[in-house]
């Protein structure tokens, strides 16, 4: 593979030992596209016979229980790997001072650094500083505090939990409350900031616990709905030929339900308890929160919201799809909808979509990101699932959001000196759209963008 090399490391050279302290040779092949990492891991045992050159003692036999224990890399090996990784990032000018994954300045590369001395260096970030969860950018404490206060007020307004003694969690579940963490982000920039803080749970599946699955919308379902909007034979002729200002004209509605999981009630027979964050006035007083609604980060959250949203649509007269449980059809109003988490993509006449929006208002807080259509007041472009859908004169276009491609290029460090990127979006024209240009709408006039071709992604990848 171009740009990828391998090396062999004898783990005895980096601290691999048996339970009784004997060195374990255990040759291991490493593959990487970073020469710095491979250079640090390129260490072979030079001992003769069964002697280890690092300790001067006999190698232990790596089999049975000893081999199983040796599956865990020693601390010195992990430290060496991180040194190589840090050197690679430094050469690529991608090392961020705000994220010190490993900070070992002043330590001799050949010295054995004790774990107790390195762990503080691994976590050397000032505890008084708060960093952006995705970029590592240093955030302003006062703005983060305001965002967290807003989140706690929202929790109280939505009645997310009911406070109870921590002992109840052990009594009912046999385990402590699920820990929580803050996810702090800046949706704006350094000049026009838009801080958001989300409190999420950290529930993981334990051994012997059943897995929980929630249906996920296939991307083909979304594309099918967009294709049906542009298919003349699917709609009554009166709707297809309706005036661009008529209530019978076809439209596509893109709806987002913020904090969707908070609308789904938890089950009394399967309670979930979470720890209270330091921002809560009852933190550290022997109390925890028993969830009344699902919280982001809990195992049943996605399934709970899917059940809630599906039942809500069925109450409105929608019929659930047979091939996909995330696609719905209203036989009377001739409305089709796909649900992907908290995103709804719905197609139908303007009158039908107005009715659908009014019914959703009765149950949820939501925002309609776009209402695509042919009318002069209709939106012509919207974003859904990191894709851009555009309503044009003779069809629809559908492709990856170029902002995501630009973000990926920046993170990979592939920008040119002028700040531009060598990647461009390429659209594939739809022959049917051009052939039917004299009609109000062509049949299935969908175009796909092809970003990422410029950096060698194989195959057709309309999305990132």
C-alpha positions in Angstrom: 0.0 0.0 0.0 1.6 3.3 -1.0 2.7 5.4 1.9 2.3 2.6 4.5 5.3 0.7 6.0 5.8 -1.9 8.6 8.3 -2.7 11.4 8.7 -5.5 14.0 9.0 -4.8 17.7 10.2 -7.3 20.3 8.0 -6.3 23.2 10.7 -7.3 25.7 12.5 -4.1 24.7 9.6 -2.0 26.0 8.7 -3.6 29.3 6.7 -6.7 28.4 7.0 -9.1 31.3 5.4 -12.3 32.6 3.6 -12.3 35.9 6.8 -13.5 37.6 8.9 -10.7 36.0 10.6 -12.5 33.2 10.9 -10.7 29.9 8.6 -11.7 27.1 10.0 -11.4 23.6 6.7 -11.5 21.7 7.7 -10.2 18.2 4.8 -7.9 17.0 4.5 -6.4 13.5 3.3 -2.8 13.3 1.9 -1.1 10.3 1.5 2.7 9.9 1.7 5.6 7.5 3.7 7.5 10.0 7.5 6.9 9.8 7.9 8.6 13.2 5.7 6.0 15.0 7.5 3.2 13.2 10.9 4.6 14.0 10.1 4.6 17.7 8.7 1.1 17.6 11.6 -0.4 15.6 13.3 -2.3 18.4 14.6 -5.9 18.1 16.1 -8.0 20.9 19.8 -8.6 20.2 20.2 -11.2 22.9 21.7 -14.6 22.0 19.9 -17.8 22.6 17.0 -17.2 25.0 18.7 -14.2 26.7 17.0 -10.8 26.6 19.3 -7.9 25.6 17.2 -5.5 27.7 17.5 -7.4 31.0 20.2 -10.0 30.5 17.9 -12.7 31.8 16.1 -15.6 30.1 12.9 -15.0 28.0 9.7 -16.6 29.4 7.7 -18.9 27.2 4.8 -16.9 25.7 2.0 -19.4 25.8 -1.2 -20.2 27.8 -2.0 -17.8 30.6 1.2 -15.9 29.9 0.3 -15.2 26.3 -3.2 -14.0 27.4 -1.7 -11.6 29.8 0.8 -10.4 27.2 -2.2 -9.2 25.0 -2.1 -6.1 27.2 0.6 -3.7 26.1 2.9 -2.5 28.8 3.0 1.1 29.8 6.4 1.7 28.4 5.2 0.5 24.9 2.2 2.9 25.0 4.5 5.7 26.1 6.9 5.1 23.2 4.0 4.9 20.8 2.7 8.3 22.0 6.1 9.8 21.7 6.2 8.8 18.0 2.7 10.1 17.5 3.5 13.4 19.1 6.6 13.8 16.9 4.5 13.0 13.9 1.9 15.7 14.8 4.7 18.2 15.5 6.2 17.7 12.1 2.8 18.0 10.4 2.2 21.2 12.4 -1.0 19.7 13.8 0.1 19.6 17.5 -2.3 21.7 19.5 -1.1 23.1 22.7 -4.6 23.0 24.2 -4.7 19.2 23.9 -1.7 17.6 25.5 -2.3 13.9 24.9 1.3 13.3 26.0 3.7 15.9 27.3 7.1 14.6 28.1 9.4 17.6 27.5 12.6 17.3 29.6 12.5 13.6 29.8 15.2 11.5 28.2 13.8 9.4 25.3 15.8 6.4 26.5 14.8 6.7 30.1 12.1 4.6 31.7 9.6 7.1 32.9 7.5 5.8 35.8 3.7 5.6 35.2 3.1 7.7 38.3 5.2 10.5 36.9 3.7 10.4 33.4 0.0 10.2 34.2 -0.1 13.8 35.5 1.6 14.9 32.3 -0.9 13.1 30.2 -3.6 15.1 31.9 -1.7 18.3 32.4 -4.5 20.6 31.3 -5.3 23.2 33.9 -8.5 21.9 35.6 -9.7 25.5 35.7 -9.6 25.6 31.9 -12.4 24.2 29.7 -11.8 23.0 26.2 -14.0 22.6 23.2 -15.1 19.0 23.0 -14.4 18.5 19.3 -11.6 20.9 18.4 -9.8 21.3 21.8 -10.0 25.1 21.5 -9.8 26.9 24.9 -13.2 28.2 25.8 -14.1 31.2 28.0 -15.1 30.0 31.4 -17.8 32.7 31.9 -19.5 31.8 28.6 -19.3 28.1 29.4 -20.8 28.7 32.9 -23.7 30.6 31.3 -24.3 27.8 28.8 -24.3 25.2 31.5 -26.7 27.2 33.6 -29.1 27.4 30.6 -28.8 23.6 30.2 -29.7 23.0 33.9 -32.6 25.3 33.6 -33.8 23.3 30.6 -33.4 20.1 32.6 -35.6 21.5 35.3 -38.2 22.8 32.8 -38.4 19.4 31.0 -38.5 17.5 34.3 -35.7 15.2 33.1 -35.2 13.6 36.5 -36.6 13.1 40.0 -34.1 13.4 42.7 -33.8 10.5 45.1 -31.2 8.9 47.5 -28.2 7.4 45.9 -28.9 4.2 47.9 -32.1 3.7 45.8 -30.0 3.2 42.7 -28.0 0.4 44.3 -31.2 -1.1 45.7 -33.1 -1.1 42.4 -30.3 -1.7 39.9 -27.5 -3.2 41.9 -25.0 -0.6 40.6 -24.2 3.1 41.2 -25.8 5.9 39.3 -24.5 6.4 35.7 -21.9 9.1 35.6 -22.4 12.2 33.5 -20.2 14.6 31.6 -20.4 18.0 30.0 -20.0 18.4 26.2 -19.1 22.0 25.6 -19.0 23.4 22.1 -18.8 26.7 20.3 -21.1 26.6 17.3 -19.9 30.1 16.3 -16.4 31.5 16.0 -14.0 33.5 18.1 -15.7 36.8 17.2 -19.4 35.7 17.1 -19.5 33.0 19.7 -22.4 30.6 20.2 -21.6 28.4 23.2 -23.7 25.3 23.9 -23.3 22.9 26.7 -25.0 19.5 26.8 -25.1 17.2 29.9 -24.9 13.6 28.7 -24.8 10.3 30.5 -22.1 7.7 30.2 -24.0 4.4 30.4 -22.3 1.4 28.8 -23.4 -2.1 28.3 -22.1 -4.4 31.0 -21.2 -8.0 30.6 -24.2 -10.3 30.3 -26.6 -7.4 29.6 -28.7 -7.7 26.5 -27.9 -5.4 23.6 -30.5 -2.7 22.7 -31.1 -1.8 19.1 -33.0 1.1 17.5 -33.9 1.1 13.8 -31.8 3.4 11.7 -33.0 5.0 8.5 -31.1 3.7 5.4 -29.8 6.6 3.3 -31.7 5.0 0.4 -35.0 5.8 2.1 -34.3 9.5 2.2 -33.2 9.3 -1.5 -36.4 7.4 -2.4 -38.6 10.1 -0.9 -36.8 12.8 -2.8 -37.1 10.7 -5.9 -40.8 10.3 -5.4 -41.2 14.0 -5.1 -39.8 14.3 -8.6 -41.8 11.4 -10.1 -44.9 12.5 -12.0 -46.7 9.1 -11.9 -46.7 9.0 -8.1 -48.9 12.1 -7.6 -52.4 13.0 -8.7 -52.4 15.1 -11.8 -54.0 18.0 -10.1 -51.1 18.2 -7.6 -48.4 17.7 -10.2 -49.7 20.5 -12.4 -50.8 22.8 -9.6 -49.8 26.5 -9.7 -46.5 27.4 -7.8 -48.7 29.5 -5.5 -51.5 26.9 -5.0 -52.0 25.0 -1.7 -51.9 21.8 -3.8 -48.3 22.3 -5.0 -45.8 19.8 -3.9 -43.3 20.6 -1.2 -40.6 18.9 0.9 -40.4 19.8 4.6 -37.2 19.4 6.7 -38.0 19.4 10.4 -35.6 19.1 13.3 -36.8 18.3 16.9 -34.2 19.6 19.4 -33.5 17.5 22.4 -35.8 14.8 21.0 -34.9 12.2 23.6 -36.4 14.4 26.3 -39.8 13.8 24.8 -39.7 10.0 25.4 -40.8 8.7 28.8 -38.7 6.0 30.6 -40.1 2.7 31.7 -41.0 2.3 35.4 -39.9 -1.4 35.3 -36.4 -0.4 34.1 -35.3 2.7 36.0 -32.1 4.6 35.1 -30.3 6.6 37.7 -27.7 9.3 36.9 -25.2 11.3 39.0 -25.9 14.9 39.6 -23.4 17.3 38.0 -21.5 19.8 40.2 -23.7 22.6 38.9 -26.7 21.1 40.6 -27.3 22.5 44.1 -27.8 18.9 45.5 -24.5 17.6 44.2 -22.5 15.7 46.8 -25.4 15.5 49.2 -26.2 11.8 48.8 -28.7 12.3 46.0 -28.9 11.2 42.4 -31.5 11.6 39.6 -34.0 9.0 38.5 -34.7 9.7 34.9 -38.3 10.4 34.0 -37.4 10.9 30.3 -34.6 9.5 28.3 -31.3 11.3 28.5 -28.6 11.4 25.8 -25.9 8.8 26.5 -28.2 6.2 28.1 -28.6 2.9 26.4 -32.4 3.0 25.8 -32.5 6.6 24.6 -32.6 5.9 20.9 -35.0 3.1 21.1 -37.3 5.1 23.5 -37.4 8.0 21.1 -38.1 5.8 18.1 -41.0 4.2 19.9 -42.3 7.6 20.9 -42.1 9.2 17.5 -43.5 6.1 15.7 -46.5 6.0 18.0 -47.1 9.7 17.5 -47.1 9.4 13.7 -49.4 6.3 13.9 -51.9 8.3 16.0 -52.0 10.9 13.2 -53.0 8.2 10.7 -49.6 7.3 9.3 -48.7 3.7 8.4 -45.3 2.4 9.2 -43.2 1.0 6.4 -42.7 -2.7 5.9 -39.1 -2.6 4.6 -38.0 0.2 7.0 -39.5 1.0 10.3 -38.3 4.6 9.9 -40.5 5.4 6.8 -44.2 6.4 7.1 -47.0 7.0 4.7 -50.4 8.7 5.3 -52.9 7.0 2.9 -55.6 9.7 3.1 -53.4 12.8 2.8 -50.8 11.1 0.6 -47.9 12.3 2.7 -44.6 10.4 2.9 -42.1 10.9 5.7 -38.8 9.5 6.8 -37.5 9.8 10.4 -33.8 9.7 11.2 -33.4 10.3 14.9 -34.7 13.8 15.4 -34.8 14.7 11.7 -38.0 14.4 9.7 -38.1 14.6 5.9 -41.7 14.8 4.7 -43.2 15.3 1.3 -46.7 16.2 0.2 -48.9 19.1 -0.8 -48.5 22.4 1.0 -51.9 22.0 2.6 -51.0 18.5 3.9 -47.6 19.7 5.2 -49.2 22.6 7.0 -51.5 20.1 8.7 -48.6 17.9 9.6 -46.7 20.9 11.1 -49.7 22.0 13.1 -50.1 18.4 14.6 -46.4 18.2 15.5 -46.7 21.6 17.3 -49.2 20.0 19.7 -46.6 17.4 20.9 -43.1 18.7 20.3 -40.9 21.8 20.2 -39.4 21.8 16.8 -38.0 24.0 14.0 -38.7 23.6 10.3 -35.3 24.2 8.8 -36.6 24.5 5.3 -39.8 24.1 3.2 -38.6 23.3 -0.3 -41.0 24.0 -3.2 -41.6 25.7 -6.5 -43.4 28.8 -5.1 -41.7 32.2 -5.0 -41.8 32.1 -1.2 -40.6 28.5 -0.9 -37.1 27.7 0.2 -34.8 26.4 -2.6 -32.2 24.7 -0.5 -32.0 22.8 2.7 -29.6 20.6 4.7 -30.4 17.2 6.1 -28.0 14.5 7.4 -25.0 16.5 6.2 -26.4 16.5 2.7 -27.6 19.5 0.7 -31.0 19.2 -1.1 -31.7 21.9 -3.7 -35.0 22.5 -5.5 -34.2 23.7 -9.0 -36.4 24.5 -12.0 -36.4 21.1 -13.5 -35.7 18.7 -10.7 -33.8 18.2 -7.4 -30.1 18.1 -6.7 -28.7 16.1 -3.8 -25.1 15.9 -2.6 -22.7 16.1 0.3 -22.6 19.3 2.3 -19.4 21.1 1.1 -18.9 22.5 4.6 -18.2 19.0 5.8 -15.7 18.4 3.1 -13.9 21.6 3.9 -13.9 20.8 7.6 -12.3 17.4 6.8 -9.7 18.9 4.6 -8.7 21.4 7.4 -8.5 18.6 10.0 -6.3 16.6 7.6 -4.0 19.6 7.0 -4.5 19.4 3.2 -5.1 23.2 2.7 -2.8 25.0 0.3 -0.7 28.0 1.2 -3.5 30.3 0.1 -5.9 28.6 2.4 -7.8 26.9 -0.4 -8.3 23.2 -0.8 -7.5 20.9 -3.8 -10.9 19.2 -3.3 -13.8 20.3 -5.4 -17.4 19.1 -5.7 -18.4 17.4 -8.9 -22.0 17.0 -9.8 -23.3 14.3 -12.1 -26.0 15.6 -14.5 -29.2 13.7 -14.7 -30.1 12.9 -18.4 -33.8 12.5 -17.6 -33.9 16.0 -16.2 -32.6 17.5 -19.4 -34.8 15.3 -21.5 -37.9 16.4 -19.6 -36.9 20.1 -19.3 -40.1 21.2 -21.1 -42.2 19.7 -18.3 -43.0 21.2 -15.0 -41.1 18.4 -13.2 -39.0 15.5 -14.6 -39.2 12.0 -13.4 -36.8 11.2 -10.6 -34.5 14.1 -11.4 -31.8 13.6 -8.8 -28.2 14.7 -9.1 -25.5 13.5 -6.8 -22.5 15.5 -5.7 -19.1 13.7 -5.7 -16.9 15.5 -3.2 -13.8 13.8 -1.9 -12.8 12.4 -5.4 -9.9 14.8 -5.3 -8.3 12.9 -2.4 -8.7 9.5 -3.8 -11.8 8.0 -2.1 -12.8 4.9 -4.0 -16.2 4.4 -5.5 -19.1 6.8 -5.5 -19.5 8.4 -2.1 -22.2 11.1 -2.2 -21.8 11.7 1.5 -19.0 12.0 3.9 
